Amino acid sequence: MVEPEPRRVLLVTHTGRDLAVEVAREAHRLLTGAGLVVRLLSEEFEAMKLDPVEIAEDAEKAAQDVELIIVLGGDGSILRGAELARPHGTPVLGVNLGHVGFLAEAERDDLERIVDVVVGRTYTVEERMTLAVDVWHDDKLIFDTWALNEASIEKAAREKMLEVMVEVDGRPLSRWGCDGVVVATPTGSTAYAFSAGGPIVWPEVEAILMVPLSAHALFSRPIVVAPTSQLSIELIAAWHGRGVLWCDGRRMVEVPPGARIVVRRGRTPVRLARAHEASFTDRLVAKFDLPVLGWRGRAERDRNPAAELDSAEDAELDSTPSEEK
């Protein structure tokens, strides 16, 4: 008989944090106790010395032949996990040890249940669109990369503005003096783009967002375009400073005057594992601690129609002019 191939999980950890190392050791104990093989990047193995474990010497092949990547950390760590996972189509499941952690599927206290979900293969997988990002200068491609959250072109010097011309599908939209421009996916709409004043876009929506940063122009509002659109941001050649292009805050290149950054939908998505049934609305409320106290859902209204009637009467009373009360 042929022995079945062992089930492998790549564990990615922010080893610079004591809490992350502690949680990684617990995750390793739970996973290996359930019969799964745990793989670690070689540099992370040196920091944790876990046993038994597989060691991946080549980071580019670390996610090859693994069922899942479990990332322990904040969104930055999950974006690092996405870099490892994307070429192989491996799903990424994040356990948040940071702050908001919008890409994470679970919190630290939920670790045992998450391992049960992994062992039982009861998770689902979502595909999230990515961005393809090219930088052209003098008709030559000088840099190309991708992003899950966003690509941002920003001024390299604090004391100087960027002067940019923005195009959509080959047609000029506007020219801005600004601190920069963020181009984001729906997944990234809750990250840098949100901080810059952009809209939150539900992940099921396929679209590309563009948010100017401190633009000196009357028309400088965020825009949302079709996923088939192509956005171009050209650094005006007469401007003598340099810009900096960041993708997901991880991949960076300096951009000279006259360069053109072209952003379009990426061909390869990132796959995120989901272990919860909660809707994006519920996740949004939980992550941002939004005020929903007093909300009466449909089920509650159906159970207690008198309460809804009382509420309507109270509202009508509140709207009555004071001299009529």
SEFIMI-653052 format. One record per residue (C-alpha): residue in one letter; x, y, z; residue number from 1. Coordinates in steps of 0.02 Angstrom, whole numbers. Each point is the difference from the previous one (the first is absolute). Example, Ala and Ser with C-alpha at 12.3 -4.5 7.8 and 13.67 -1.06 7.14 Angstrom:
BEGIN
NUFI  zase    east   north      up  zami
NUFI     A     615    -225     390     1
NUFI     S      69     172     -33     2
***
This chain:
BEGIN
NUFI  zase    east   north      up  zami
NUFI     M       0       0       0     1
NUFI     V      55     177     -36     2
NUFI     E      14     108     154     3
NUFI     P    -110     155      -9     4
NUFI     E      91     165     -21     5
NUFI     P      10      89     169     6
NUFI     R     -99     159      21     7
NUFI     R     115     151      13     8
NUFI     V     -28     174      72     9
NUFI     L     122     144     -19    10
NUFI     L       7     102     160    11
NUFI     V      53     182     -25    12
NUFI     T      37     102     156    13
NUFI     H      58     174      50    14
NUFI     T     147     -69      99    15
NUFI     G      49     174      60    16
NUFI     R    -147      -4     122    17
NUFI     D       2    -111     154    18
NUFI     L    -189     -25      -9    19
NUFI     A      12     -61    -180    20
NUFI     V     134    -127      45    21
NUFI     E    -104     -60     147    22
NUFI     V    -155     -22    -109    23
NUFI     A     103     -86    -136    24
NUFI     R      62    -129     125    25
NUFI     E    -179     -33      55    26
NUFI     A     -59     -13    -181    27
NUFI     H     143    -121     -38    28
NUFI     R     -49    -109     148    29
NUFI     L    -183      -6     -53    30
NUFI     L      35     -32    -184    31
NUFI     T     131    -135      23    32
NUFI     G    -108     -80     135    33
NUFI     A    -137     -17    -131    34
NUFI     G     120     -86    -120    35
NUFI     L      41     146    -116    36
NUFI     V     176      42     -56    37
NUFI     V      55     178      41    38
NUFI     R     120      89    -116    39
NUFI     L      99     156      49    40
NUFI     L     107     123     -96    41
NUFI     S     182     -31      43    42
NUFI     E      25     170      83    43
NUFI     E    -154     -26     109    44
NUFI     F      57    -173      50    45
NUFI     E     162      76      64    46
NUFI     A    -103     117     111    47
NUFI     M    -118    -134      69    48
NUFI     K      90    -170     -10    49
NUFI     L    -161    -100     -11    50
NUFI     D       1    -189     -18    51
NUFI     P     -62     -97     -98    52
NUFI     V      -2     117    -148    53
NUFI     E      41      14    -185    54
NUFI     I     119     141     -45    55
NUFI     A     -22     100    -161    56
NUFI     E     170      65     -54    57
NUFI     D     -70      84    -157    58
NUFI     A    -136     126      43    59
NUFI     E     -65       2    -179    60
NUFI     K     -42    -186      14    61
NUFI     A     -56       2     182    62
NUFI     A    -186      -8     -45    63
NUFI     Q      22    -137    -128    64
NUFI     D     -93    -162      42    65
NUFI     V     -79      72     158    66
NUFI     E    -186      -1      32    67
NUFI     L      -8     167      90    68
NUFI     I     105     144      65    69
NUFI     I     -42      53     177    70
NUFI     V      66     174      40    71
NUFI     L      19      59     179    72
NUFI     G      14     189       9    73
NUFI     G     -79     159     -67    74
NUFI     D     -46      50    -177    75
NUFI     G     183      28     -44    76
NUFI     S      39    -182      41    77
NUFI     I    -151     -58     -99    78
NUFI     L      58     101    -151    79
NUFI     R     167     -89      18    80
NUFI     G     -92    -166       2    81
NUFI     A     -93      54    -157    82
NUFI     E     167      27     -88    83
NUFI     L      48    -179      38    84
NUFI     A    -171     -71     -44    85
NUFI     R     -49      89    -161    86
NUFI     P     116     -89    -124    87
NUFI     H     -64    -170      60    88
NUFI     G    -184      41      27    89
NUFI     T      13     -50     182    90
NUFI     P    -136      69     116    91
NUFI     V      54     116     143    92
NUFI     L     -84       0     170    93
NUFI     G      48     141     118    94
NUFI     V      -8       0     190    95
NUFI     N       6     181      58    96
NUFI     L     131      50     127    97
NUFI     G       4     183     -54    98
NUFI     H    -126     141      12    99
NUFI     V    -149       6    -120   100
NUFI     G      62    -146    -105   101
NUFI     F    -130      10    -139   102
NUFI     L      80    -139    -102   103
NUFI     A       2    -118     149   104
NUFI     E    -134    -132      20   105
NUFI     A      17     -28     187   106
NUFI     E      68      71     161   107
NUFI     R     131     -77     114   108
NUFI     D    -131     -71     122   109
NUFI     D     -81     -95    -143   110
NUFI     L     156    -103     -40   111
NUFI     E     -64    -171      56   112
NUFI     R    -160      17    -101   113
NUFI     I      99      56    -152   114
NUFI     V     111    -153      11   115
NUFI     D    -157    -110      11   116
NUFI     V     -65      85    -158   117
NUFI     V     165     -32     -89   118
NUFI     V       9    -181      56   119
NUFI     G    -181     -30     -50   120
NUFI     R      19      95    -165   121
NUFI     T    -159      97      39   122
NUFI     Y      68     168     -58   123
NUFI     T     -53      85    -162   124
NUFI     V     111      94    -121   125
NUFI     E     -29     171     -79   126
NUFI     E      94      69    -148   127
NUFI     R      51     183      18   128
NUFI     M      47     102    -153   129
NUFI     T     174      73     -11   130
NUFI     L      80     143     -95   131
NUFI     A     135     -12    -132   132
NUFI     V     117     149      10   133
NUFI     D     123      54    -136   134
NUFI     V     119     148       0   135
NUFI     W      52      69    -171   136
NUFI     H     134     130     -39   137
NUFI     D      58      54    -172   138
NUFI     D    -110    -138     -74   139
NUFI     K      91    -133     101   140
NUFI     L     -74    -109     136   141
NUFI     I     112      33     151   142
NUFI     F     -99     -88     137   143
NUFI     D    -149    -116      15   144
NUFI     T     -84     -75     152   145
NUFI     W    -171     -33      75   146
NUFI     A    -106      47     151   147
NUFI     L    -140     -77     102   148
NUFI     N     -45     159      97   149
NUFI     E      67     150     -93   150
NUFI     A     132      84    -105   151
NUFI     S      46     175      59   152
NUFI     I     108     126     -89   153
NUFI     E      62     128     126   154
NUFI     K     120     146       3   155
NUFI     A     177     -47      46   156
NUFI     A      42     166      83   157
NUFI     R    -107      72     138   158
NUFI     E      20     179     -58   159
NUFI     K     -55     -30    -181   160
NUFI     M    -167     -46     -78   161
NUFI     L     -26    -124    -138   162
NUFI     E     -71      67    -163   163
NUFI     V     -98    -137     -85   164
NUFI     M    -116     -26    -148   165
NUFI     V    -129    -137      25   166
NUFI     E     -79     -99    -142   167
NUFI     V    -141    -127      -3   168
NUFI     D      -3    -122    -147   169
NUFI     G     118     109    -100   170
NUFI     R    -100     160      24   171
NUFI     P      61     146     109   172
NUFI     L     -99      27     160   173
NUFI     S      91     139      94   174
NUFI     R     167      74      50   175
NUFI     W      41      20     184   176
NUFI     G     134      68     112   177
NUFI     C      -9    -122     146   178
NUFI     D      90    -104     131   179
NUFI     G     -39    -156    -100   180
NUFI     V    -133    -115     -72   181
NUFI     V     -63    -167      69   182
NUFI     V     -72    -132    -116   183
NUFI     A     -86    -139      97   184
NUFI     T    -102    -159     -15   185
NUFI     P    -161     -28      99   186
NUFI     T     107    -103     120   187
NUFI     G     112     152      24   188
NUFI     S    -145     121      19   189
NUFI     T       9     -23     190   190
NUFI     A     188      34       5   191
NUFI     Y     100     151     -64   192
NUFI     A    -140      56    -117   193
NUFI     F    -122       9     146   194
NUFI     S     122     103     103   195
NUFI     A      16     120    -147   196
NUFI     G    -189      27      -8   197
NUFI     G     -49    -132    -126   198
NUFI     P    -160    -104       6   199
NUFI     I     -17    -173      75   200
NUFI     V     -42    -124    -138   201
NUFI     W     -71    -172      40   202
NUFI     P     122    -137     -55   203
NUFI     E    -130     -81    -114   204
NUFI     V       3     157    -107   205
NUFI     E     129      -4    -139   206
NUFI     A      67     176     -28   207
NUFI     I     156     108       9   208
NUFI     L       7     152     115   209
NUFI     M     107     155     -19   210
NUFI     V      24     122     144   211
NUFI     P     105     161     -16   212
NUFI     L     106      45     151   213
NUFI     S     -16     185      51   214
NUFI     A     -29      57    -178   215
NUFI     H       4     188     -37   216
NUFI     A    -146      -3    -121   217
NUFI     L    -187      31      -1   218
NUFI     F     -36    -170     -76   219
NUFI     S      97    -122     108   220
NUFI     R    -131    -121      64   221
NUFI     P      25    -189      13   222
NUFI     I     -63     -93    -153   223
NUFI     V     -52    -181     -29   224
NUFI     V      20     -76    -173   225
NUFI     A     -38    -168     -81   226
NUFI     P     118    -147      31   227
NUFI     T      35       1    -187   228
NUFI     S      61     181       4   229
NUFI     Q     181      53      -6   230
NUFI     L      64     146     105   231
NUFI     S     156      97     -46   232
NUFI     I      91     124     110   233
NUFI     E     135     101     -86   234
NUFI     L     127     103      96   235
NUFI     I      12     164     -96   236
NUFI     A     175      11     -76   237
NUFI     A      20     185      45   238
NUFI     W     -10     -48     183   239
NUFI     H     179     -33      53   240
NUFI     G     -24    -108     154   241
NUFI     R     -22    -188      11   242
NUFI     G    -146    -103      57   243
NUFI     V      -7    -165      94   244
NUFI     L    -114    -143     -48   245
NUFI     W     -54    -117     140   246
NUFI     C    -102    -158     -26   247
NUFI     D     -82     -70     157   248
NUFI     G     132      94     100   249
NUFI     R     122    -141     -44   250
NUFI     R      68      27    -176   251
NUFI     M      75     169     -41   252
NUFI     V      85      89    -145   253
NUFI     E      51     181     -30   254
NUFI     V     -89      79    -147   255
NUFI     P      84     138    -104   256
NUFI     P     -86     153     -77   257
NUFI     G     -87     -44    -163   258
NUFI     A     -34    -178      56   259
NUFI     R    -171     -78     -21   260
NUFI     I     -79    -122     123   261
NUFI     V    -131    -112     -81   262
NUFI     V    -119     -96     112   263
NUFI     R    -126    -131     -56   264
NUFI     R     -80    -158      66   265
NUFI     G     126    -137      36   266
NUFI     R     -17    -169     -84   267
NUFI     T      35    -100     158   268
NUFI     P    -112      22     152   269
NUFI     V      44     -33     182   270
NUFI     R    -101    -136      85   271
NUFI     L     -56      35     180   272
NUFI     A     -67    -139     111   273
NUFI     R    -158      39      99   274
NUFI     A     -43     -90     161   275
NUFI     H    -148     108      53   276
NUFI     E    -175      24     -68   277
NUFI     A      -6     183      51   278
NUFI     S     -46     122    -139   279
NUFI     F     116     141     -51   280
NUFI     T    -122     122      83   281
NUFI     D      20     -90     167   282
NUFI     R     189      -3     -21   283
NUFI     L      -2     186     -36   284
NUFI     V    -101      36     156   285
NUFI     A     115    -109     107   286
NUFI     K     165      66     -69   287
NUFI     F     -47     184      14   288
NUFI     D    -110     -21     154   289
NUFI     L    -143      88     -89   290
NUFI     P    -151      58     104   291
NUFI     V    -144    -120     -34   292
NUFI     L     -74      -9     175   293
NUFI     G    -190       7      -9   294
NUFI     W     -13     -78    -173   295
NUFI     R    -152    -112     -17   296
NUFI     G      25    -132    -133   297
NUFI     R    -139     -75    -103   298
NUFI     A     -11    -158     106   299
NUFI     E     -20     102     160   300
NUFI     R    -131     112     -81   301
NUFI     D     -97    -154     -57   302
NUFI     R       5     -72     176   303
NUFI     N     -56     161      83   304
NUFI     P    -105     107    -118   305
NUFI     A     -68     100     148   306
NUFI     A     175      65      33   307
NUFI     E      12      62    -179   308
NUFI     L    -170      85      18   309
NUFI     D      56      83     161   310
NUFI     S     159      58     -86   311
NUFI     A    -100      75    -144   312
NUFI     E    -117      89     122   313
NUFI     D     149      68      96   314
NUFI     A      75      65    -162   315
NUFI     E    -165      83     -49   316
NUFI     L     -13      79     172   317
NUFI     D     177      66     -13   318
NUFI     S     -41      82    -167   319
NUFI     T    -157      88      66   320
NUFI     P      23     189      26   321
NUFI     S      20      42     184   322
NUFI     E    -156     110       4   323
NUFI     E    -107    -150     -55   324
NUFI     K      68    -120     134   325
***
